[in-house]
Amino acid sequence: MFANIFFFSNKCFATSLALQKLPALLVRLKYLYLSGLCFKKENELRSALLFITSSPNVERIIIEMHRNPTEPVSQTAMNFFELQDYAYVIFDHLHKITITNFTNMKPLMNFMKLNLPMLKLIFIVIDERAVVDDEVEMLKELIRYPRTSAKAQIIFERA
């Protein structure tokens, strides 16, 4: 099963602070494509995590980030992972994550700390507008993160 979710104007599923999973799990979902996602907005971050945490058998996730350099990161999005506990989420079937337009933004960097024991590949396409100094800092930080999968390979590419 395949799900393609666009976030350009999506505000669905983001109203409840207590809701961490959809009412019904998406157990047949194997491939999740999240397009136009902006981690600067709490509602989009919450909606994306709602789909991800409700898909226990997902094998591949593609996240196509939307970047608006003039839009500030909301304070709640900045501290989202500290305020919400996602330690209970374990992706036993997730093998590959692809993130395009990746930037050194705290909510996105914290997303990379999720518990992914079966992960084999993280493919990161760094946003072409990222400055080389920011790119180096981002790579240094990502490499220092503990990985729950000993086999996880991280591949970086510049757009």
N, CA, C and O of each residue as an XYZ file, in Angstrom:
636
protein
N       0.846     -1.176      0.000
C       0.000      0.000      0.000
C       0.892      1.241      0.000
O       1.953      1.258      0.625
N       0.453      2.259     -0.698
C       1.227      3.479     -0.917
C       0.384      4.673     -0.485
O      -0.809      4.722     -0.782
N       0.984      5.633      0.211
C       0.283      6.871      0.576
C       1.142      8.054      0.157
O       2.333      8.116      0.461
N       0.519      8.985     -0.545
C       1.186     10.198     -0.988
C       0.448     11.366     -0.338
O      -0.715     11.611     -0.659
N       1.096     12.082      0.560
C       0.446     13.137      1.325
C       1.137     14.458      1.035
O       2.354     14.580      1.179
N       0.347     15.450      0.624
C       0.874     16.775      0.314
C       0.581     17.717      1.465
O      -0.522     17.698      2.011
N       1.548     18.544      1.847
C       1.418     19.405      3.012
C       1.353     20.886      2.692
O       1.479     21.700      3.607
N       1.166     21.273      1.450
C       1.190     22.694      1.122
C       0.100     23.486      1.832
O       0.309     24.650      2.171
N      -1.038     22.885      2.057
C      -2.088     23.600      2.785
C      -2.751     22.695      3.811
O      -3.876     22.963      4.233
N      -2.075     21.633      4.218
C      -2.659     20.645      5.110
C      -2.640     21.120      6.553
O      -1.587     21.459      7.092
N      -3.792     21.142      7.162
C      -3.879     21.436      8.585
C      -4.651     20.330      9.294
O      -5.016     20.470     10.461
N      -4.896     19.241      8.592
C      -5.674     18.154      9.170
C      -4.859     17.409     10.218
O      -3.628     17.447     10.208
N      -5.544     16.746     11.104
C      -4.963     15.884     12.123
C      -4.093     16.610     13.140
O      -3.476     15.953     13.979
N      -4.017     17.921     13.101
C      -3.056     18.633     13.932
C      -3.704     19.385     15.086
O      -3.063     20.243     15.692
N      -4.941     19.089     15.399
C      -5.635     19.904     16.388
C      -5.473     19.413     17.815
O      -5.568     20.209     18.750
N      -5.236     18.145     18.003
C      -5.186     17.617     19.365
C      -3.760     17.379     19.825
O      -2.982     16.713     19.141
N      -3.421     17.918     20.977
C      -2.098     17.678     21.540
C      -1.953     16.236     22.019
O      -0.848     15.692     22.020
N      -3.059     15.615     22.426
C      -3.013     14.262     22.977
C      -2.935     13.193     21.895
O      -2.463     12.090     22.171
N      -3.377     13.477     20.681
C      -3.426     12.489     19.618
C      -2.027     12.223     19.076
O      -1.417     13.095     18.458
N      -1.516     10.993     19.314
C      -0.202     10.633     18.816
C      -0.266      9.549     17.758
O       0.738      9.248     17.112
N      -1.451      8.955     17.576
C      -1.669      7.967     16.520
C      -3.054      8.182     15.950
O      -3.942      8.715     16.616
N      -3.229      7.761     14.706
C      -4.550      7.816     14.094
C      -5.452      6.799     14.795
O      -4.950      5.850     15.397
N      -6.769      6.979     14.729
C      -7.680      6.030     15.393
C      -7.504      4.587     14.907
O      -7.695      3.647     15.679
N      -7.145      4.407     13.643
C      -6.881      3.072     13.102
C      -5.459      3.056     12.550
O      -5.060      3.968     11.825
N      -4.705      2.032     12.890
C      -3.346      1.919     12.375
C      -3.356      1.587     10.885
O      -4.236      0.868     10.410
N      -2.400      2.100     10.169
C      -2.256      1.848      8.737
C      -1.303      0.665      8.547
O      -0.193      0.832      8.041
N      -1.741     -0.530      8.953
C      -0.863     -1.701      9.005
C      -0.434     -2.204      7.633
O       0.581     -2.892      7.528
N      -1.175     -1.882      6.587
C      -0.807     -2.346      5.243
C       0.058     -1.338      4.493
O       0.513     -1.607      3.382
N       0.278     -0.199      5.095
C       1.063      0.846      4.434
C       2.540      0.475      4.456
O       3.118      0.257      5.521
N       3.143      0.406      3.280
C       4.560      0.040      3.152
C       5.415      1.215      2.685
O       6.614      1.258      2.961
N       4.802      2.171      1.977
C       5.543      3.250      1.328
C       4.818      4.555      1.609
O       3.651      4.710      1.249
N       5.504      5.498      2.252
C       4.898      6.769      2.630
C       5.700      7.916      2.008
O       6.904      8.037      2.234
N       5.025      8.744      1.233
C       5.664      9.882      0.574
C       5.025     11.158      1.107
O       3.841     11.404      0.874
N       5.801     11.971      1.819
C       5.318     13.221      2.401
C       5.931     14.369      1.604
O       7.146     14.570      1.633
N       5.105     15.110      0.903
C       5.586     16.143      0.000
C       5.214     17.538      0.491
O       4.109     17.756      0.989
N       6.145     18.482      0.347
C       5.881     19.864      0.716
C       5.860     20.090      2.214
O       5.250     21.050      2.685
N       6.503     19.239      2.957
C       6.486     19.292      4.420
C       7.416     20.382      4.943
O       8.549     20.519      4.481
N       6.930     21.148      5.903
C       7.730     22.201      6.510
C       7.777     21.984      8.020
O       6.769     22.160      8.704
N       8.936     21.605      8.540
C       9.080     21.357      9.976
C       9.114     22.646     10.785
O       9.225     22.602     12.010
N       9.019     23.793     10.117
C       8.944     25.064     10.844
C       7.551     25.274     11.427
O       7.367     26.081     12.338
N       6.573     24.543     10.894
C       5.184     24.681     11.330
C       4.803     23.480     12.184
O       4.907     22.335     11.744
N       4.365     23.747     13.397
C       4.013     22.664     14.315
C       2.919     21.772     13.753
O       2.984     20.553     13.906
N       1.907     22.356     13.101
C       0.803     21.533     12.606
C       1.264     20.544     11.535
O       0.757     19.424     11.478
N       2.212     20.937     10.689
C       2.713     20.019      9.671
C       3.613     18.958     10.282
O       3.569     17.795      9.879
N       4.416     19.346     11.235
C       5.268     18.402     11.946
C       4.410     17.363     12.670
O       4.680     16.164     12.592
N       3.382     17.828     13.371
C       2.484     16.938     14.106
C       1.734     16.003     13.147
O       1.605     14.811     13.426
N       1.236     16.537     12.014
C       0.512     15.716     11.044
C       1.417     14.641     10.443
O       1.008     13.488     10.312
N       2.627     15.009     10.081
C       3.570     14.042      9.511
C       3.870     12.930     10.506
O       3.865     11.753     10.148
N       4.131     13.302     11.753
C       4.429     12.291     12.769
C       3.222     11.417     13.073
O       3.377     10.252     13.438
N       2.034     11.961     12.926
C       0.809     11.183     13.112
C       0.741     10.059     12.073
O       0.439      8.916     12.413
N       1.021     10.382     10.816
C       1.025      9.352      9.775
C       2.164      8.355      9.990
O       1.968      7.150      9.836
N       3.336      8.844     10.342
C       4.490      7.967     10.518
C       4.281      7.018     11.693
O       4.513      5.816     11.564
N       3.845      7.543     12.838
C       3.662      6.690     14.024
C       2.458      5.760     13.892
O       2.346      4.786     14.637
N       1.562      6.047     12.957
C       0.395      5.189     12.740
C       0.637      4.159     11.641
O      -0.284      3.456     11.225
N       1.862      4.074     11.182
C       2.224      3.144     10.099
C       3.319      2.199     10.588
O       4.480      2.356     10.211
N       2.962      1.212     11.430
C       3.985      0.373     12.061
C       4.767     -0.518     11.096
O       5.868     -0.957     11.429
N       4.224     -0.795      9.913
C       4.890     -1.686      8.967
C       5.491     -0.972      7.765
O       5.865     -1.610      6.781
N       5.584      0.345      7.843
C       6.131      1.100      6.724
C       7.596      0.701      6.511
O       8.364      0.583      7.466
N       7.968      0.498      5.248
C       9.331      0.081      4.906
C      10.163      1.219      4.338
O      11.389      1.224      4.450
N       9.488      2.181      3.729
C      10.219      3.286      3.108
C       9.433      4.582      3.284
O       8.222      4.631      3.071
N      10.154      5.628      3.680
C       9.558      6.954      3.822
C      10.378      7.931      2.985
O      11.605      7.974      3.077
N       9.681      8.708      2.173
C      10.321      9.794      1.433
C       9.706     11.089      1.943
O       8.487     11.258      1.932
N      10.558     11.995      2.387
C      10.102     13.292      2.875
C      10.706     14.364      1.978
O      11.923     14.545      1.928
N       9.844     15.056      1.286
C      10.280     16.156      0.424
C       9.986     17.449      1.179
O       8.839     17.887      1.262
N      11.029     18.045      1.720
C      10.873     19.242      2.540
C      10.570     20.462      1.666
O      11.061     20.586      0.544
N       9.754     21.347      2.211
C       9.480     22.642      1.584
C      10.235     23.682      2.404
O      10.123     23.715      3.629
N      10.985     24.508      1.741
C      11.786     25.491      2.472
C      11.360     26.898      2.103
O      11.354     27.286      0.934
N      11.009     27.640      3.117
C      10.716     29.060      2.952
C      11.685     29.792      3.883
O      11.426     29.879      5.083
N      12.796     30.320      3.357
C      13.827     30.910      4.207
C      13.357     32.128      5.007
O      13.968     32.471      6.018
N      12.288     32.778      4.569
C      11.832     33.971      5.298
C      10.898     33.625      6.450
O      10.653     34.456      7.325
N      10.377     32.405      6.454
C       9.448     32.010      7.518
C      10.228     31.561      8.754
O      11.112     30.710      8.648
N       9.912     32.122      9.923
C      10.622     31.709     11.132
C      10.117     30.356     11.640
O       8.980     29.967     11.375
N      10.971     29.654     12.368
C      10.577     28.396     13.003
C       9.773     28.752     14.245
O      10.234     29.529     15.081
N       8.565     28.185     14.374
C       7.755     28.489     15.551
C       8.422     27.899     16.791
O       9.111     26.883     16.701
N       8.224     28.520     17.924
C       8.845     28.050     19.174
C       8.366     26.643     19.520
O       9.151     25.825     19.999
N       7.081     26.353     19.283
C       6.583     25.012     19.591
C       7.178     23.968     18.653
O       7.440     22.843     19.080
N       7.396     24.312     17.391
C       8.052     23.382     16.465
C       9.508     23.184     16.870
O      10.035     22.074     16.786
N      10.155     24.262     17.309
C      11.560     24.196     17.721
C      11.766     23.194     18.857
O      12.755     22.462     18.873
N      10.829     23.165     19.806
C      10.959     22.296     20.987
C      10.033     21.092     20.935
O       9.803     20.448     21.958
N       9.502     20.777     19.768
C       8.479     19.748     19.641
C       8.915     18.398     20.191
O       8.164     17.768     20.936
N      10.105     17.944     19.845
C      10.535     16.615     20.268
C      10.863     16.551     21.754
O      10.821     15.476     22.351
N      11.189     17.691     22.354
C      11.403     17.719     23.800
C      10.062     17.689     24.535
O       9.966     17.149     25.637
N       9.029     18.272     23.924
C       7.713     18.338     24.560
C       6.910     17.057     24.361
O       6.059     16.733     25.190
N       7.158     16.335     23.297
C       6.435     15.095     22.996
C       7.380     13.913     23.176
O       8.564     13.996     22.850
N       6.846     12.815     23.696
C       7.660     11.625     23.912
C       7.428     10.636     22.778
O       6.357     10.037     22.682
N       8.422     10.467     21.926
C       8.321      9.505     20.833
C       9.242      8.307     21.053
O       9.530      7.569     20.112
N       9.705      8.109     22.283
C      10.586      6.985     22.584
C       9.857      5.655     22.407
O      10.493      4.638     22.130
N       8.536      5.648     22.563
C       7.749      4.422     22.429
C       7.632      3.970     20.965
O       7.269      2.823     20.704
N       7.931      4.843     20.025
C       7.770      4.523     18.608
C       9.009      3.776     18.121
O      10.122      4.303     18.131
N       8.785      2.544     17.698
C       9.872      1.725     17.158
C       9.441      1.252     15.773
O       8.394      0.623     15.620
N      10.242      1.554     14.787
C       9.932      1.178     13.410
C      10.692     -0.094     13.061
O      11.826     -0.037     12.587
N      10.060     -1.244     13.297
C      10.700     -2.537     13.073
C      10.870     -2.896     11.608
O      11.675     -3.766     11.276
N      10.122     -2.238     10.718
C      10.153     -2.607      9.315
C      10.753     -1.534      8.414
O      10.956     -1.767      7.223
N      11.034     -0.377      8.967
C      11.526      0.734      8.156
C      12.983      0.486      7.745
O      13.871      0.350      8.586
N      13.195      0.432      6.428
C      14.531      0.146      5.900
C      15.203      1.360      5.274
O      16.429      1.467      5.275
N      14.396      2.278      4.738
C      15.009      3.390      4.014
C      14.218      4.678      4.235
O      12.990      4.697      4.145
N      14.954      5.755      4.527
C      14.381      7.092      4.620
C      15.134      7.972      3.630
O      16.365      7.971      3.595
N      14.389      8.717      2.831
C      14.977      9.698      1.933
C      14.410     11.052      2.325
O      13.194     11.206      2.444
N      15.274     12.029      2.526
C      14.838     13.384      2.837
C      15.494     14.321      1.834
O      16.718     14.370      1.717
N      14.656     15.065      1.111
C      15.188     16.029      0.150
C      15.037     17.434      0.710
O      14.178     17.690      1.555
N      15.868     18.330      0.237
C      15.895     19.740      0.693
C      16.190     19.832      2.184
O      15.620     20.667      2.886
N      17.067     18.985      2.657
C      17.433     18.918      4.063
C      18.195     20.175      4.471
O      19.079     20.637      3.749
N      17.846     20.722      5.629
C      18.540     21.903      6.156
C      18.864     21.688      7.626
O      18.331     20.782      8.267
N      19.733     22.524      8.143
C      20.147     22.444      9.544
C      19.114     23.176     10.405
O      19.348     24.288     10.878
N      17.987     22.531     10.589
C      16.892     23.107     11.358
C      16.621     22.155     12.522
O      16.486     20.950     12.313
N      16.542     22.675     13.729
C      16.437     21.840     14.929
C      15.344     20.775     14.856
O      15.634     19.618     15.161
N      14.090     21.097     14.466
C      13.076     20.038     14.426
C      13.430     18.909     13.455
O      13.166     17.742     13.744
N      14.013     19.239     12.327
C      14.391     18.219     11.357
C      15.560     17.388     11.878
O      15.573     16.167     11.716
N      16.522     18.027     12.489
C      17.660     17.294     13.055
C      17.179     16.357     14.178
O      17.658     15.229     14.286
N      16.244     16.815     15.003
C      15.715     15.975     16.080
C      14.908     14.801     15.540
O      14.877     13.736     16.157
N      14.261     14.983     14.405
C      13.529     13.892     13.765
C      14.463     12.715     13.489
O      14.049     11.558     13.563
N      15.702     13.009     13.176
C      16.680     11.965     12.853
C      17.051     11.113     14.063
O      17.743     10.107     13.910
N      16.607     11.491     15.260
C      16.921     10.732     16.474
C      15.875      9.671     16.818
O      15.997      9.003     17.845
N      14.845      9.505     15.975
C      13.817      8.507     16.257
C      14.417      7.104     16.304
O      15.487      6.858     15.746
N      13.722      6.190     16.972
C      14.186      4.818     17.163
C      13.950      3.994     15.891
O      12.817      3.613     15.599
N      15.011      3.724     15.145
C      14.921      3.052     13.846
C      15.847      1.832     13.810
O      16.877      1.877     13.138
N      15.509      0.740     14.516
C      16.442     -0.381     14.651
C      16.732     -1.156     13.367
O      17.819     -1.719     13.242
N      15.815     -1.208     12.419
C      16.013     -1.989     11.200
C      16.460     -1.144     10.009
O      16.561     -1.645      8.889
N      16.723      0.119     10.251
C      17.069      1.019      9.165
C      18.380      0.607      8.500
O      19.372      0.318      9.170
N      18.362      0.587      7.174
C      19.551      0.239      6.412
C      20.164      1.447      5.717
O      21.377      1.508      5.515
N      19.308      2.420      5.348
C      19.816      3.538      4.573
C      19.048      4.815      4.878
O      17.818      4.840      4.890
N      19.809      5.871      5.124
C      19.250      7.219      5.206
C      19.907      7.992      4.069
O      21.123      8.181      4.046
N      19.091      8.428      3.144
C      19.591      9.173      1.993
C      19.147     10.618      2.166
O      17.952     10.912      2.148
N      20.102     11.510      2.333
C      19.812     12.913      2.601
C      20.314     13.762      1.440
O      21.496     13.736      1.099
N      19.398     14.512      0.841
C      19.760     15.457     -0.208
C      19.714     16.835      0.434
O      18.644     17.337      0.781
N      20.876     17.436      0.588
C      20.990     18.733      1.252
C      20.502     19.829      0.317
O      20.812     19.837     -0.874
N      19.737     20.748      0.877
C      19.175     21.854      0.109
C      20.297     22.608     -0.605
O      21.331     22.915     -0.012
N      20.076     22.898     -1.875
C      21.103     23.573     -2.685
C      21.428     24.973     -2.182
O      22.486     25.516     -2.497
N      20.522     25.562     -1.401
C      20.752     26.912     -0.883
C      21.532     26.904      0.435
O      21.867     27.962      0.966
N      21.815     25.720      0.956
C      22.571     25.638      2.211
C      24.005     26.107      1.981
O      24.644     25.731      0.998
N      24.494     26.922      2.888
C      25.869     27.410      2.806
C      26.799     26.269      3.230
O      26.431     25.447      4.069
N      27.973     26.222      2.666
C      28.904     25.126      2.931
C      29.224     25.020      4.429
O      29.294     23.908      4.953
N      29.417     26.136      5.126
C      29.702     26.083      6.567
C      28.554     25.442      7.335
O      28.786     24.653      8.251
N      27.307     25.777      6.969
C      26.140     25.157      7.607
C      26.081     23.670      7.295
O      25.732     22.857      8.151
N      26.424     23.324      6.064
C      26.417     21.930      5.648
C      27.414     21.110      6.475
O      27.097     20.007      6.919
N      28.603     21.647      6.676
C      29.630     20.956      7.461
C      29.157     20.769      8.904
O      29.313     19.684      9.465
N      28.584     21.803      9.505
C      28.071     21.705     10.876
C      26.953     20.668     10.979
O      26.891     19.899     11.938
N      26.083     20.660      9.989
C      24.983     19.716      9.960
C      25.507     18.280      9.871
O      25.036     17.403     10.595
N      26.453     18.045      9.010
C      27.032     16.714      8.856
C      27.739     16.264     10.124
O      27.613     15.106     10.525
N      28.480     17.165     10.761
C      29.151     16.839     12.026
C      28.137     16.414     13.084
O      28.334     15.427     13.793
N      27.049     17.177     13.176
C      26.025     16.871     14.183
C      25.345     15.540     13.896
O      25.160     14.736     14.810
N      24.970     15.292     12.651
C      24.292     14.043     12.299
C      25.164     12.823     12.550
O      24.670     11.788     12.996
N      26.436     12.933     12.273
C      27.343     11.802     12.472
C      27.503     11.470     13.958
O      27.749     10.317     14.311
N      27.364     12.467     14.822
C      27.486     12.245     16.270
C      26.256     11.586     16.884
O      26.348     11.026     17.977
N      25.109     11.637     16.215
C      23.885     11.056     16.768
C      24.045      9.556     16.953
O      24.586      8.878     16.079
N      23.579      9.031     18.085
C      23.607      7.571     18.245
C      22.592      6.940     17.291
O      21.499      7.471     17.091
N      22.960      5.825     16.718
C      22.064      5.124     15.802
C      21.616      3.822     16.446
O      22.433      3.087     17.001
N      20.319      3.533     16.374
C      19.812      2.290     16.939
C      20.028      1.126     15.985
O      19.872     -0.030     16.379
N      20.379      1.407     14.752
C      20.673      0.367     13.780
C      22.172      0.388     13.486
O      22.713      1.376     12.989
N      22.817     -0.712     13.801
C      24.256     -0.811     13.545
C      24.549     -0.859     12.045
O      25.663     -0.552     11.622
N      23.562     -1.238     11.245
C      23.749     -1.372      9.805
C      23.386     -0.105      9.023
O      23.574     -0.050      7.808
N      22.878      0.888      9.703
C      22.397      2.090      9.011
C      23.534      2.820      8.318
O      24.562      3.123      8.924
N      23.333      3.088      7.064
C      24.290      3.823      6.253
C      23.669      5.176      5.950
O      22.497      5.262      5.581
N      24.454      6.228      6.105
C      23.980      7.576      5.810
C      24.693      8.074      4.558
O      25.922      8.119      4.501
N      23.901      8.446      3.562
C      24.461      8.959      2.309
C      23.991     10.399      2.153
O      22.796     10.684      2.224
N      24.942     11.298      1.940
C      24.652     12.710      1.747
C      24.899     13.075      0.293
O      25.834     12.590     -0.344
N      24.046     13.930     -0.203
C      24.217     14.438     -1.560
C      23.753     15.889     -1.568
O      22.796     16.252     -0.884
N      24.419     16.684     -2.321
C      24.023     18.084     -2.448
C      23.130     18.232     -3.679
O      23.455     17.719     -4.749
N      22.011     18.930     -3.527
C      21.063     19.107     -4.637
C      21.678     19.911     -5.756
O      21.025     20.158     -6.770
